[in-house]
């Protein structure tokens, strides 16, 4: 069983930055596809950024955050991070990290699948990000 615990949310003004962290515990020696999702009030949950623990070449981003957000994974600390810069009020949402086991023999998932919430079986509790104008 894998547990995910997010931290780092908060309130910032437009143009500001935040860094979210998600610590994985449990069977952390496995390979994972991991992602950040967000859900704004009254809207559906959407994929923001995703990557495979086996390689940075797998990273993928939603168009709305490209160039502003950076996803990364520290294998030594078993921590997934999301660096968010140039934040906009439209980024206000609850942010969730998610993970799914991937067999070592499998190729990287296509981006559309990595940003699909149906792909993931493990979810954190969420951390709120609020951006004011």
N, C-alpha and C positions, 0 to 999 in steps of 0.2 A: 504494500500500500504506500502511496506517495502522498505527502502533505505539502501544500503550497501556502506560504504566508507572505502577503504583500505588506509593504510599508512605503512611506515616502510621499503620500498624497498631501494636499494642502491647498491653500488659497494664494493665488498670485495675481498680479495685474497683467494686462495684455502686454505681450512682449517679453514676459519673464520666463524663467526656466524652473523645471522640477526634475528630480530623478526618482523614479520608482524602482523598488527592489522587490524581488520575489525569491524567498529562500525555499529550496526543495529539500525535503527530508524523506527518508524511507529508502527505497531501492535506487539510490542515486548513481550507482555504477552502470546502470543501463543507459542505452541511447534514447534520447527523447527528442521529439519535436515540441517546441515550446512557443507560446505566443502571448501577446497582450491583446485583450479585447476591451471595448468600452461600451457603456450603455448610458446614453443621456436620458433624462426624464421624458417619458412618453415616446421614446424611440426604440427601435430594435437594437440588439447587441451587434456590434460590428467589429471585425478584425482590424487591428491597427498595425501590428508588426509581428513577424514570426521568424523563427530560425530553428535549425537542427543542431543538436549539441555536437554533432560530428563535424561541423564545418561552417565558417563564416560565409562561405559562398552561397549558402542556402538562404540567406536573409532576404526577406521580402516585406514590403510596406504597402499600406493603403495609399492611394494617390493623395489623399487629403493631408498626409503627414510626411510625405517624402521630402527630404532635405531639411526637415525640422526635428524629427525623432530618430533616435538610434537605439537599436536593440543589441544587447550583448549578453554573453554567458560566461561566468567565471567558473571553470571546472573545479578549481581548487576549493572554492567557497560554496559550490553548488547554488549559485545565485544568478538569477536572470534579472537583468536591469533594463530600464527604458529611460533614456536620457531625452527629455523633452525641452526644446528650445523654441523661442519665438512663439510662445503660446498665445492662442486666440480664444475669445469667449466661446467659440464653437467647439473647443476642446473640452469644455466642461462636461464631466461625466463621471460615473463610477468606473474605475479601471480594474480589470481582472486579469490575472495571469492564469494560463492553462498549460497542460502538458499531456502528452500521450507517448506511450512506449513505442519504439520503432525497432524492428529487427536490424541487426548490424549489416545484414546482407542486402537490405532494401536500398534503392536509390532515394535521393531527396524527393520529397513530395512536390508536386507542382504548386506554384504560389496560390492558386485559387483554393486549393485544398488546405493549405497551411493557414489560410485566413478564414476558414469555415468553422464555425463553433461546433458543428456536428462531428468534427474530427477528434475532439478532445474529451478525455474521460476524467481528468483531474483538474479541479478548479480551486482557486483561492477564494477568500471571502470578499475581496474587493477593497479598494481604497479610493476615496473621493478626491477628485481634482476639480477645483473651481477657479475659473479665470474671469476676472472682472475687467470691464472696459474702462 
